[in-house]
Amino acid sequence: MPALPNNSQWLTQRINPATPIDMISLPGSHDSGTKKTSGIAQTQSLTIEEQLFVGIRCLDIRLKVIGGRLQVYHGDADCILSFKQVVTWVNSFLQAHPAEFVVMIIKKEDKSSDYTFSSLVDAELKTSGPPLFGPIPKIPLYGQVQGRLVVLKRWADPLGIVTGCNLPKFPENDFGAAQSPDHKLKIVVQDVYNPLLRPPTIMKWTWILSYLEACHHGSKSGDLWFCFTGVGLSPKSSAKGDPELGDGNNDLLVDYFRILPTAAEGYGWVFIDFVEYPQFQCIQCLIDSN
């Protein structure tokens, strides 16, 4: 793996504090905590600490309650990583770089009660985590979230125990829209992770391309746009390609950004598998698109 590029302050260096955060193209990591897994469960080769250093600003964290504590999982795969460690890394990063901010999408991967899950998340964030921004009645400006963690909740938290935005109806295996329960925030999500047609990597790119084109032509219809680039059954080959199928989606992303480096309203928040491939160029292209 090449040496890690230092993008620890790219927001500070590039973004006007008066910019709404939905207008910032943010690089993210899909299933951010999977470095210690293998096979189809693994979508990352870097720790979350390393991801933040190289420029990732959106984390995708999936959690289960195990023995009364929160552990990171990808489906049924134990990622051998505690939620406490995740929020400790984020807190340390924001303390060292107080003009940056981090978005964390948290998904409940088990059948624990929403109250139990919310209470455990809240306790860990308050004990080990950085300052939170929220609740989110409207899209904040970058200057309002500097030094803070923005939490988006992919589970039902009707009592509002965890500070953040409720998004329990996050589109699954779809390119679709959803609203927060209070109807104050609309999201558009491209997360077709199991394309029905084969080969799935090629089919997946058509969904990614549709998302990018909508952004490029200024036809974003929601408040927050999310794009997940991976394929569920073949994360590594879909990202990096293989001899039979050719370039992976990460290579195709870089090629696209070389031709159309900017978008009218930003490219939204793009969650990438194996963010270091190829040579951290996906991250750099998204940063440069701002």
Secondary structure, 3 states (H helix, E strand, C coil): CCCCCCCCCHHHHHCCCCCEHHHCCEEEECCCCCCCCCHHHCCCCCCHHHHHHHCCCEEEEEEEEECCEEEEEECCEEEEEEHHHHHHHHHHHHHHCCCCCEEEEEEECCCCCHHHHHHHHHHHHHHHCCCEECCCCCCCEHHHHCCCEEEEEECCCCCCCCCCEECCCCCCCCEEEEECCCCCCEEEEECCCCCCCCCHHHHHHHHHHHHHHHHHCCCCCCCEEEEECCCCCCHHHHHHCECCCECCHHHHHHHHHHHCCCCCCCCCEEEECCCCCCCCHHHHHHHHCC
